[in-house]
């Protein structure tokens, strides 16, 4: 897969900021150094596919969203009512978002059958 570093870094930063998560939150969740996230957002480094997929799961988007400018994303709405967010919280959110994304995909498939 050819990664568009500029697009991926830009969209990652936008999703992170919209979600209200800090680079530190995501670094802990993705199990990477915070400086790596900063460099990725500045388009100085690349994420591996596994790391980018884990971020996509958390943000409720497809991996394609990071690499294809034509792919659009409608972010799921999540309200966090906590003073702090743990890695376990983020993992739970990622699982829920993955289920929601799969459901949306299946609904789109069914629309094509009708």
N, CA, C and O atoms as a Tinker XYZ file with bonds, in Angstrom:
   456  protein
     1  N      0.846000   -1.178000    0.000000    73     2
     2  CA     0.000000    0.000000    0.000000    64     1     3
     3  C      0.888000    1.238000    0.000000    63     2     4     5
     4  O      1.791000    1.364000    0.828000    81     3
     5  N      0.632000    2.139000   -0.921000    73     3     6
     6  CA     1.388000    3.381000   -1.008000    64     5     7
     7  C      0.730000    4.414000   -0.101000    63     6     8     9
     8  O     -0.441000    4.752000   -0.274000    81     7
     9  N      1.488000    4.905000    0.855000    73     7    10
    10  CA     0.951000    5.838000    1.838000    64     9    11
    11  C      1.214000    7.269000    1.407000    63    10    12    13
    12  O      2.355000    7.642000    1.136000    81    11
    13  N      0.169000    8.063000    1.343000    73    11    14
    14  CA     0.276000    9.491000    1.079000    64    13    15
    15  C      0.554000   10.145000    2.433000    63    14    16    17
    16  O     -0.367000   10.431000    3.199000    81    15
    17  N      1.833000   10.376000    2.713000    73    15    18
    18  CA     2.249000   10.859000    4.032000    64    17    19
    19  C      1.604000   12.193000    4.379000    63    18    20    21
    20  O      1.182000   12.393000    5.517000    81    19
    21  N      1.520000   13.116000    3.408000    73    19    22
    22  CA     0.919000   14.421000    3.686000    64    21    23
    23  C     -0.548000   14.277000    4.082000    63    22    24    25
    24  O     -0.986000   14.852000    5.079000    81    23
    25  N     -1.300000   13.514000    3.304000    73    23    26
    26  CA    -2.723000   13.324000    3.582000    64    25    27
    27  C     -2.921000   12.579000    4.903000    63    26    28    29
    28  O     -3.759000   12.968000    5.717000    81    27
    29  N     -2.165000   11.528000    5.110000    73    27    30
    30  CA    -2.314000   10.724000    6.330000    64    29    31
    31  C     -2.037000   11.559000    7.572000    63    30    32    33
    32  O     -2.809000   11.521000    8.530000    81    31
    33  N     -0.943000   12.312000    7.562000    73    31    34
    34  CA    -0.603000   13.149000    8.717000    64    33    35
    35  C     -1.636000   14.226000    8.981000    63    34    36    37
    36  O     -1.991000   14.497000   10.128000    81    35
    37  N     -2.117000   14.841000    7.899000    73    35    38
    38  CA    -3.125000   15.903000    8.020000    64    37    39
    39  C     -4.423000   15.354000    8.597000    63    38    40    41
    40  O     -4.984000   15.920000    9.535000    81    39
    41  N     -4.895000   14.245000    8.027000    73    39    42
    42  CA    -6.165000   13.684000    8.489000    64    41    43
    43  C     -6.055000   13.122000    9.904000    63    42    44    45
    44  O     -6.998000   13.228000   10.688000    81    43
    45  N     -4.924000   12.532000   10.230000    73    43    46
    46  CA    -4.711000   12.015000   11.582000    64    45    47
    47  C     -4.815000   13.160000   12.589000    63    46    48    49
    48  O     -5.506000   13.040000   13.600000    81    47
    49  N     -4.137000   14.253000   12.315000    73    47    50
    50  CA    -4.157000   15.395000   13.233000    64    49    51
    51  C     -5.574000   15.958000   13.366000    63    50    52    53
    52  O     -6.020000   16.267000   14.471000    81    51
    53  N     -6.279000   16.091000   12.241000    73    51    54
    54  CA    -7.655000   16.596000   12.294000    64    53    55
    55  C     -8.539000   15.700000   13.157000    63    54    56    57
    56  O     -9.309000   16.190000   13.983000    81    55
    57  N     -8.426000   14.392000   12.963000    73    55    58
    58  CA    -9.245000   13.456000   13.743000    64    57    59
    59  C     -8.869000   13.501000   15.220000    63    58    60    61
    60  O     -9.740000   13.455000   16.089000    81    59
    61  N     -7.581000   13.591000   15.499000    73    59    62
    62  CA    -7.131000   13.655000   16.896000    64    61    63
    63  C     -7.688000   14.896000   17.568000    63    62    64    65
    64  O     -8.202000   14.823000   18.684000    81    63
    65  N     -7.592000   16.034000   16.896000    73    63    66
    66  CA    -8.064000   17.283000   17.484000    64    65    67
    67  C     -9.579000   17.283000   17.656000    63    66    68    69
    68  O    -10.084000   17.734000   18.684000    81    67
    69  N    -10.312000   16.783000   16.658000    73    67    70
    70  CA   -11.774000   16.716000   16.765000    64    69    71
    71  C    -12.209000   15.808000   17.901000    63    70    72    73
    72  O    -13.239000   16.045000   18.533000    81    71
    73  N    -11.426000   14.772000   18.161000    73    71    74
    74  CA   -11.777000   13.831000   19.216000    64    73    75
    75  C    -11.416000   14.355000   20.601000    63    74    76    77
    76  O    -11.848000   13.803000   21.613000    81    75
    77  N    -10.627000   15.416000   20.640000    73    75    78
    78  CA   -10.220000   15.985000   21.925000    64    77    79
    79  C     -9.105000   15.214000   22.598000    63    78    80    81
    80  O     -8.853000   15.391000   23.790000    81    79
    81  N     -8.434000   14.355000   21.840000    73    79    82
    82  CA    -7.347000   13.566000   22.412000    64    81    83
    83  C     -6.012000   14.264000   22.183000    63    82    84    85
    84  O     -5.798000   14.914000   21.160000    81    83
    85  N     -5.138000   14.117000   23.141000    73    83    86
    86  CA    -3.800000   14.692000   23.019000    64    85    87
    87  C     -2.875000   13.702000   22.326000    63    86    88    89
    88  O     -3.195000   12.522000   22.182000    81    87
    89  N     -1.736000   14.200000   21.905000    73    87    90
    90  CA    -0.723000   13.316000   21.340000    64    89    91
    91  C     -0.288000   12.288000   22.388000    63    90    92    93
    92  O      0.005000   11.139000   22.055000    81    91
    93  N     -0.250000   12.703000   23.635000    73    91    94
    94  CA     0.141000   11.783000   24.715000    64    93    95
    95  C     -0.869000   10.643000   24.854000    63    94    96    97
    96  O     -0.475000    9.490000   25.029000    81    95
    97  N     -2.169000   10.953000   24.777000    73    95    98
    98  CA    -3.194000    9.903000   24.838000    64    97    99
    99  C     -2.970000    8.884000   23.723000    63    98   100   101
   100  O     -2.953000    7.675000   23.957000    81    99
   101  N     -2.800000    9.397000   22.514000    73    99   102
   102  CA    -2.652000    8.499000   21.368000    64   101   103
   103  C     -1.341000    7.737000   21.397000    63   102   104   105
   104  O     -1.288000    6.582000   20.975000    81   103
   105  N     -0.291000    8.359000   21.886000    73   103   106
   106  CA     0.992000    7.668000   21.989000    64   105   107
   107  C      0.873000    6.460000   22.918000    63   106   108   109
   108  O      1.381000    5.378000   22.626000    81   107
   109  N      0.199000    6.670000   24.024000    73   107   110
   110  CA     0.013000    5.566000   24.965000    64   109   111
   111  C     -0.864000    4.476000   24.349000    63   110   112   113
   112  O     -0.553000    3.290000   24.460000    81   111
   113  N     -1.949000    4.873000   23.706000    73   111   114
   114  CA    -2.862000    3.914000   23.077000    64   113   115
   115  C     -2.173000    3.137000   21.945000    63   114   116   117
   116  O     -2.330000    1.922000   21.831000    81   115
   117  N     -1.410000    3.856000   21.111000    73   115   118
   118  CA    -0.755000    3.215000   19.977000    64   117   119
   119  C      0.563000    2.542000   20.356000    63   118   120   121
   120  O      1.185000    1.862000   19.539000    81   119
   121  N      0.977000    2.742000   21.605000    73   119   122
   122  CA     2.210000    2.160000   22.130000    64   121   123
   123  C      3.435000    2.614000   21.332000    63   122   124   125
   124  O      4.291000    1.822000   20.938000    81   123
   125  N      3.473000    3.935000   21.116000    73   123   126
   126  CA     4.614000    4.548000   20.444000    64   125   127
   127  C      4.982000    5.820000   21.198000    63   126   128   129
   128  O      4.220000    6.287000   22.045000    81   127
   129  N      6.140000    6.375000   20.892000    73   127   130
   130  CA     6.606000    7.594000   21.536000    64   129   131
   131  C      5.808000    8.798000   21.032000    63   130   132   133
   132  O      5.455000    8.866000   19.855000    81   131
   133  N      5.529000    9.735000   21.920000    73   131   134
   134  CA     4.758000   10.919000   21.550000    64   133   135
   135  C      5.446000   11.705000   20.442000    63   134   136   137
   136  O      4.769000   12.277000   19.588000    81   135
   137  N      6.768000   11.747000   20.436000    73   135   138
   138  CA     7.488000   12.484000   19.394000    64   137   139
   139  C      7.226000   11.893000   18.016000    63   138   140   141
   140  O      7.277000   12.606000   17.014000    81   139
   141  N      6.946000   10.604000   17.962000    73   139   142
   142  CA     6.655000    9.948000   16.692000    64   141   143
   143  C      5.325000   10.465000   16.130000    63   142   144   145
   144  O      5.186000   10.669000   14.924000    81   143
   145  N      4.360000   10.671000   17.017000    73   143   146
   146  CA     3.070000   11.221000   16.589000    64   145   147
   147  C      3.257000   12.647000   16.092000    63   146   148   149
   148  O      2.705000   13.024000   15.058000    81   147
   149  N      4.023000   13.431000   16.812000    73   147   150
   150  CA     4.291000   14.806000   16.396000    64   149   151
   151  C      4.928000   14.837000   15.012000    63   150   152   153
   152  O      4.537000   15.637000   14.162000    81   151
   153  N      5.897000   13.978000   14.790000    73   151   154
   154  CA     6.578000   13.931000   13.489000    64   153   155
   155  C      5.645000   13.414000   12.394000    63   154   156   157
   156  O      5.736000   13.848000   11.245000    81   155
   157  N      4.755000   12.494000   12.742000    73   155   158
   158  CA     3.793000   12.001000   11.757000    64   157   159
   159  C      2.845000   13.121000   11.340000    63   158   160   161
   160  O      2.569000   13.300000   10.154000    81   159
   161  N      2.354000   13.865000   12.312000    73   159   162
   162  CA     1.438000   14.969000   12.013000    64   161   163
   163  C      2.127000   16.074000   11.207000    63   162   164   165
   164  O      1.477000   16.785000   10.441000    81   163
   165  N      3.438000   16.214000   11.383000    73   163   166
   166  CA     4.197000   17.216000   10.629000    64   165   167
   167  C      4.690000   16.648000    9.297000    63   166   168   169
   168  O      5.424000   17.310000    8.564000    81   167
   169  N      4.283000   15.426000    8.998000    73   167   170
   170  CA     4.626000   14.737000    7.743000    64   169   171
   171  C      6.114000   14.448000    7.622000    63   170   172   173
   172  O      6.654000   14.397000    6.517000    81   171
   173  N      6.780000   14.257000    8.770000    73   171   174
   174  CA     8.205000   13.952000    8.786000    64   173   175
   175  C      8.479000   12.458000    8.936000    63   174   176   177
   176  O      9.573000   11.988000    8.624000    81   175
   177  N      7.486000   11.718000    9.415000    73   175   178
   178  CA     7.612000   10.268000    9.611000    64   177   179
   179  C      6.355000    9.581000    9.111000    63   178   180   181
   180  O      5.341000   10.230000    8.854000    81   179
   181  N      6.426000    8.260000    8.976000    73   179   182
   182  CA     5.267000    7.478000    8.566000    64   181   183
   183  C      4.933000    6.475000    9.659000    63   182   184   185
   184  O      5.801000    6.041000   10.415000    81   183
   185  N      3.671000    6.123000    9.724000    73   183   186
   186  CA     3.224000    5.031000   10.583000    64   185   187
   187  C      3.210000    3.762000    9.747000    63   186   188   189
   188  O      3.021000    3.806000    8.531000    81   187
   189  N      3.411000    2.643000   10.405000    73   187   190
   190  CA     3.202000    1.367000    9.756000    64   189   191
   191  C      1.707000    1.129000    9.596000    63   190   192   193
   192  O      0.890000    1.790000   10.237000    81   191
   193  N      1.365000    0.195000    8.751000    73   191   194
   194  CA    -0.042000   -0.102000    8.487000    64   193   195
   195  C     -0.772000   -0.526000    9.753000    63   194   196   197
   196  O     -1.920000   -0.131000    9.961000    81   195
   197  N     -0.127000   -1.325000   10.606000    73   195   198
   198  CA    -0.771000   -1.777000   11.844000    64   197   199
   199  C     -1.115000   -0.604000   12.757000    63   198   200   201
   200  O     -2.207000   -0.550000   13.324000    81   199
   201  N     -0.192000    0.319000   12.894000    73   199   202
   202  CA    -0.423000    1.488000   13.752000    64   201   203
   203  C     -1.529000    2.361000   13.181000    63   202   204   205
   204  O     -2.392000    2.845000   13.913000    81   203
   205  N     -1.496000    2.559000   11.870000    73   203   206
   206  CA    -2.517000    3.382000   11.238000    64   205   207
   207  C     -3.889000    2.718000   11.322000    63   206   208   209
   208  O     -4.898000    3.406000   11.477000    81   207
   209  N     -3.938000    1.387000   11.223000    73   207   210
   210  CA    -5.218000    0.680000   11.350000    64   209   211
   211  C     -5.766000    0.810000   12.762000    63   210   212   213
   212  O     -6.973000    0.962000   12.954000    81   211
   213  N     -4.881000    0.750000   13.749000    73   211   214
   214  CA    -5.320000    0.900000   15.140000    64   213   215
   215  C     -5.890000    2.301000   15.373000    63   214   216   217
   216  O     -6.876000    2.464000   16.093000    81   215
   217  N     -5.266000    3.305000   14.764000    73   215   218
   218  CA    -5.778000    4.677000   14.866000    64   217   219
   219  C     -7.122000    4.790000   14.145000    63   218   220   221
   220  O     -8.047000    5.429000   14.646000    81   219
   221  N     -7.226000    4.169000   12.976000    73   219   222
   222  CA    -8.485000    4.201000   12.221000    64   221   223
   223  C     -9.612000    3.587000   13.038000    63   222   224   225
   224  O    -10.726000    4.110000   13.055000    81   223
   225  N     -9.327000    2.479000   13.715000    73   223   226
   226  CA   -10.337000    1.847000   14.565000    64   225   227
   227  C    -10.801000    2.805000   15.658000    63   226   228   229
   228  O    -11.996000    2.910000   15.936000    81   227
   229  N     -9.861000    3.492000   16.267000    73   227   230
   230  CA   -10.211000    4.429000   17.334000    64   229   231
   231  C    -11.057000    5.586000   16.806000    63   230   232   233
   232  O    -12.021000    6.001000   17.449000    81   231
   233  N    -10.693000    6.102000   15.637000    73   231   234
   234  CA   -11.404000    7.242000   15.076000    64   233   235
   235  C    -12.672000    6.841000   14.328000    63   234   236   237
   236  O    -13.429000    7.705000   13.887000    81   235
   237  N    -12.907000    5.548000   14.184000    73   235   238
   238  CA   -14.109000    5.083000   13.508000    64   237   239
   239  C    -14.095000    5.339000   12.014000    63   238   240   241
   240  O    -15.134000    5.629000   11.420000    81   239
   241  N    -12.927000    5.235000   11.407000    73   239   242
   242  CA   -12.823000    5.446000    9.964000    64   241   243
   243  C    -12.112000    4.258000    9.328000    63   242   244   245
   244  O    -11.544000    3.412000   10.019000    81   243
   245  N    -12.153000    4.214000    8.025000    73   243   246
   246  CA   -11.449000    3.150000    7.323000    64   245   247
   247  C     -9.983000    3.543000    7.149000    63   246   248   249
   248  O     -9.629000    4.720000    7.217000    81   247
   249  N     -9.160000    2.563000    6.931000    73   247   250
   250  CA    -7.748000    2.811000    6.652000    64   249   251
   251  C     -7.618000    3.638000    5.370000    63   250   252   253
   252  O     -6.719000    4.470000    5.247000    81   251
   253  N     -8.518000    3.402000    4.425000    73   251   254
   254  CA    -8.507000    4.143000    3.164000    64   253   255
   255  C     -8.632000    5.648000    3.367000    63   254   256   257
   256  O     -8.130000    6.428000    2.558000    81   255
   257  N     -9.294000    6.057000    4.435000    73   255   258
   258  CA    -9.473000    7.487000    4.694000    64   257   259
   259  C     -8.128000    8.209000    4.799000    63   258   260   261
   260  O     -8.012000    9.374000    4.418000    81   259
   261  N     -7.122000    7.518000    5.311000    73   259   262
   262  CA    -5.805000    8.125000    5.479000    64   261   263
   263  C     -4.994000    8.174000    4.189000    63   262   264   265
   264  O     -4.040000    8.945000    4.085000    81   263
   265  N     -5.360000    7.368000    3.217000    73   263   266
   266  CA    -4.511000    7.255000    2.027000    64   265   267
   267  C     -5.186000    7.689000    0.733000    63   266   268   269
   268  O     -4.524000    7.822000   -0.296000    81   267
   269  N     -6.489000    7.909000    0.774000    73   267   270
   270  CA    -7.218000    8.244000   -0.438000    64   269   271
   271  C     -8.020000    9.518000   -0.209000    63   270   272   273
   272  O     -8.949000    9.547000    0.599000    81   271
   273  N     -7.653000   10.552000   -0.920000    73   271   274
   274  CA    -8.288000   11.856000   -0.736000    64   273   275
   275  C     -9.783000   11.841000   -1.042000    63   274   276   277
   276  O    -10.524000   12.672000   -0.516000    81   275
   277  N    -10.236000   10.919000   -1.875000    73   275   278
   278  CA   -11.637000   10.853000   -2.278000    64   277   279
   279  C    -12.525000   10.203000   -1.220000    63   278   280   281
   280  O    -13.747000   10.340000   -1.274000    81   279
   281  N    -11.931000    9.504000   -0.268000    73   279   282
   282  CA   -12.705000    8.825000    0.768000    64   281   283
   283  C    -13.131000    9.841000    1.820000    63   282   284   285
   284  O    -12.320000   10.613000    2.331000    81   283
   285  N    -14.421000    9.820000    2.128000    73   283   286
   286  CA   -14.955000   10.728000    3.140000    64   285   287
   287  C    -15.194000    9.967000    4.443000    63   286   288   289
   288  O    -15.254000    8.737000    4.462000    81   287
   289  N    -15.326000   10.709000    5.503000    73   287   290
   290  CA   -15.518000   10.099000    6.821000    64   289   291
   291  C    -16.515000   10.913000    7.621000    63   290   292   293
   292  O    -16.403000   12.134000    7.735000    81   291
   293  N    -17.497000   10.210000    8.175000    73   291   294
   294  CA   -18.437000   10.825000    9.102000    64   293   295
   295  C    -18.110000   10.260000   10.475000    63   294   296   297
   296  O    -18.332000    9.081000   10.753000    81   295
   297  N    -17.589000   11.111000   11.307000    73   295   298
   298  CA   -17.134000   10.656000   12.620000    64   297   299
   299  C    -18.305000   10.254000   13.505000    63   298   300   301
   300  O    -19.319000   10.950000   13.559000    81   299
   301  N    -18.161000    9.122000   14.203000    73   299   302
   302  CA   -19.186000    8.751000   15.181000    64   301   303
   303  C    -19.144000    9.730000   16.351000    63   302   304   305
   304  O    -18.086000   10.249000   16.708000    81   303
   305  N    -20.291000    9.965000   16.930000    73   303   306
   306  CA   -20.370000   10.902000   18.050000    64   305   307
   307  C    -20.222000   10.123000   19.346000    63   306   308   309
   308  O    -20.983000    9.196000   19.626000    81   307
   309  N    -19.232000   10.516000   20.126000    73   307   310
   310  CA   -18.994000    9.868000   21.416000    64   309   311
   311  C    -18.843000   10.958000   22.465000    63   310   312   313
   312  O    -18.089000   11.913000   22.277000    81   311
   313  N    -19.551000   10.814000   23.550000    73   311   314
   314  CA   -19.444000   11.766000   24.653000    64   313   315
   315  C    -18.712000   11.088000   25.802000    63   314   316   317
   316  O    -19.176000   10.091000   26.356000    81   315
   317  N    -17.562000   11.648000   26.147000    73   315   318
   318  CA   -16.804000   11.115000   27.276000    64   317   319
   319  C    -17.099000   11.968000   28.495000    63   318   320   321
   320  O    -16.995000   13.194000   28.463000    81   319
   321  N    -17.463000   11.300000   29.548000    73   319   322
   322  CA   -17.751000   12.014000   30.789000    64   321   323
   323  C    -16.761000   11.567000   31.856000    63   322   324   325
   324  O    -17.125000   11.003000   32.888000    81   323
   325  N    -15.508000   11.839000   31.567000    73   323   326
   326  CA   -14.459000   11.440000   32.498000    64   325   327
   327  C    -13.395000   12.526000   32.538000    63   326   328   329
   328  O    -13.175000   13.249000   31.566000    81   327
   329  N    -12.752000   12.616000   33.676000    73   327   330
   330  CA   -11.678000   13.593000   33.813000    64   329   331
   331  C    -10.401000   13.127000   33.141000    63   330   332   333
   332  O     -9.563000   13.937000   32.744000    81   331
   333  N    -10.258000   11.820000   33.017000    73   331   334
   334  CA    -9.071000   11.276000   32.364000    64   333   335
   335  C     -9.490000   10.093000   31.504000    63   334   336   337
   336  O    -10.499000    9.438000   31.762000    81   335
   337  N     -8.698000    9.841000   30.487000    73   335   338
   338  CA    -8.972000    8.755000   29.564000    64   337   339
   339  C     -7.826000    7.756000   29.650000    63   338   340   341
   340  O     -6.657000    8.127000   29.546000    81   339
   341  N     -8.171000    6.494000   29.839000    73   339   342
   342  CA    -7.149000    5.463000   29.938000    64   341   343
   343  C     -7.005000    4.741000   28.602000    63   342   344   345
   344  O     -7.850000    4.873000   27.717000    81   343
   345  N     -5.943000    3.991000   28.473000    73   343   346
   346  CA    -5.746000    3.175000   27.278000    64   345   347
   347  C     -6.899000    2.192000   27.128000    63   346   348   349
   348  O     -7.350000    1.924000   26.014000    81   347
   349  N     -7.376000    1.657000   28.241000    73   347   350
   350  CA    -8.502000    0.722000   28.198000    64   349   351
   351  C     -9.762000    1.403000   27.659000    63   350   352   353
   352  O    -10.529000    0.798000   26.910000    81   351
   353  N     -9.969000    2.662000   28.046000    73   351   354
   354  CA   -11.103000    3.423000   27.519000    64   353   355
   355  C    -10.986000    3.566000   25.999000    63   354   356   357
   356  O    -11.959000    3.372000   25.270000    81   355
   357  N     -9.791000    3.907000   25.541000    73   355   358
   358  CA    -9.578000    4.086000   24.109000    64   357   359
   359  C     -9.736000    2.769000   23.349000    63   358   360   361
   360  O    -10.258000    2.747000   22.235000    81   359
   361  N     -9.287000    1.687000   23.952000    73   359   362
   362  CA    -9.462000    0.375000   23.311000    64   361   363
   363  C    -10.943000    0.023000   23.199000    63   362   364   365
   364  O    -11.374000   -0.532000   22.188000    81   363
   365  N    -11.718000    0.343000   24.228000    73   363   366
   366  CA   -13.164000    0.094000   24.178000    64   365   367
   367  C    -13.826000    0.945000   23.100000    63   366   368   369
   368  O    -14.675000    0.459000   22.353000    81   367
   369  N    -13.437000    2.207000   23.022000    73   367   370
   370  CA   -13.980000    3.093000   21.997000    64   369   371
   371  C    -13.644000    2.563000   20.606000    63   370   372   373
   372  O    -14.491000    2.577000   19.713000    81   371
   373  N    -12.414000    2.097000   20.423000    73   371   374
   374  CA   -11.989000    1.560000   19.128000    64   373   375
   375  C    -12.824000    0.347000   18.738000    63   374   376   377
   376  O    -13.217000    0.209000   17.580000    81   375
   377  N    -13.096000   -0.532000   19.700000    73   375   378
   378  CA   -13.916000   -1.722000   19.403000    64   377   379
   379  C    -15.340000   -1.314000   19.016000    63   378   380   381
   380  O    -15.908000   -1.855000   18.067000    81   379
   381  N    -15.902000   -0.380000   19.736000    73   379   382
   382  CA   -17.258000    0.092000   19.433000    64   381   383
   383  C    -17.295000    0.750000   18.057000    63   382   384   385
   384  O    -18.210000    0.502000   17.272000    81   383
   385  N    -16.302000    1.587000   17.766000    73   383   386
   386  CA   -16.252000    2.257000   16.461000    64   385   387
   387  C    -16.087000    1.261000   15.329000    63   386   388   389
   388  O    -16.654000    1.445000   14.252000    81   387
   389  N    -15.318000    0.210000   15.559000    73   387   390
   390  CA   -15.128000   -0.809000   14.523000    64   389   391
   391  C    -16.447000   -1.530000   14.238000    63   390   392   393
   392  O    -16.768000   -1.818000   13.085000    81   391
   393  N    -17.197000   -1.813000   15.281000    73   391   394
   394  CA   -18.515000   -2.437000   15.111000    64   393   395
   395  C    -19.433000   -1.498000   14.334000    63   394   396   397
   396  O    -20.135000   -1.931000   13.420000    81   395
   397  N    -19.430000   -0.212000   14.693000    73   395   398
   398  CA   -20.282000    0.767000   14.012000    64   397   399
   399  C    -19.889000    0.905000   12.544000    63   398   400   401
   400  O    -20.757000    1.001000   11.676000    81   399
   401  N    -18.598000    0.914000   12.264000    73   399   402
   402  CA   -18.133000    1.014000   10.883000    64   401   403
   403  C    -18.543000   -0.213000   10.080000    63   402   404   405
   404  O    -18.968000   -0.090000    8.931000    81   403
   405  N    -18.419000   -1.395000   10.677000    73   403   406
   406  CA   -18.847000   -2.623000   10.001000    64   405   407
   407  C    -20.355000   -2.622000    9.758000    63   406   408   409
   408  O    -20.813000   -3.064000    8.704000    81   407
   409  N    -21.120000   -2.134000   10.717000    73   407   410
   410  CA   -22.567000   -2.052000   10.554000    64   409   411
   411  C    -22.929000   -1.112000    9.401000    63   410   412   413
   412  O    -23.788000   -1.431000    8.579000    81   411
   413  N    -22.273000    0.036000    9.349000    73   411   414
   414  CA   -22.517000    0.992000    8.266000    64   413   415
   415  C    -22.184000    0.362000    6.908000    63   414   416   417
   416  O    -22.912000    0.555000    5.934000    81   415
   417  N    -21.088000   -0.387000    6.852000    73   415   418
   418  CA   -20.689000   -1.070000    5.623000    64   417   419
   419  C    -21.747000   -2.096000    5.204000    63   418   420   421
   420  O    -22.116000   -2.174000    4.032000    81   419
   421  N    -22.231000   -2.882000    6.175000    73   419   422
   422  CA   -23.248000   -3.890000    5.864000    64   421   423
   423  C    -24.555000   -3.236000    5.417000    63   422   424   425
   424  O    -25.212000   -3.730000    4.500000    81   423
   425  N    -24.932000   -2.139000    6.049000    73   423   426
   426  CA   -26.141000   -1.425000    5.637000    64   425   427
   427  C    -26.011000   -0.916000    4.203000    63   426   428   429
   428  O    -26.970000   -0.974000    3.433000    81   427
   429  N    -24.835000   -0.421000    3.845000    73   427   430
   430  CA   -24.604000    0.037000    2.475000    64   429   431
   431  C    -24.687000   -1.118000    1.487000    63   430   432   433
   432  O    -25.192000   -0.946000    0.378000    81   431
   433  N    -24.201000   -2.283000    1.872000    73   431   434
   434  CA   -24.304000   -3.462000    1.019000    64   433   435
   435  C    -25.771000   -3.839000    0.805000    63   434   436   437
   436  O    -26.184000   -4.153000   -0.311000    81   435
   437  N    -26.544000   -3.804000    1.877000    73   435   438
   438  CA   -27.958000   -4.139000    1.775000    64   437   439
   439  C    -28.712000   -3.148000    0.901000    63   438   440   441
   440  O    -29.626000   -3.538000    0.175000    81   439
   441  N    -28.346000   -1.886000    0.958000    73   439   442
   442  CA   -28.988000   -0.880000    0.115000    64   441   443
   443  C    -28.788000   -1.227000   -1.353000    63   442   444   445
   444  O    -29.686000   -1.014000   -2.168000    81   443
   445  N    -27.626000   -1.757000   -1.694000    73   443   446
   446  CA   -27.328000   -2.132000   -3.066000    64   445   447
   447  C    -28.127000   -3.334000   -3.528000    63   446   448   449
   448  O    -28.344000   -3.505000   -4.727000    81   447
   449  N    -28.578000   -4.189000   -2.581000    73   447   450
   450  CA   -29.338000   -5.391000   -2.910000    64   449   451
   451  C    -30.795000   -5.043000   -3.162000    63   450   452   453
   452  O    -31.445000   -5.684000   -3.988000    81   451
   453  N    -31.315000   -4.056000   -2.479000    73   451   454
   454  CA   -32.739000   -3.709000   -2.548000    64   453   455
   455  C    -33.122000   -3.101000   -3.856000    63   454   456
   456  O    -34.287000   -2.758000   -4.060000    81   455
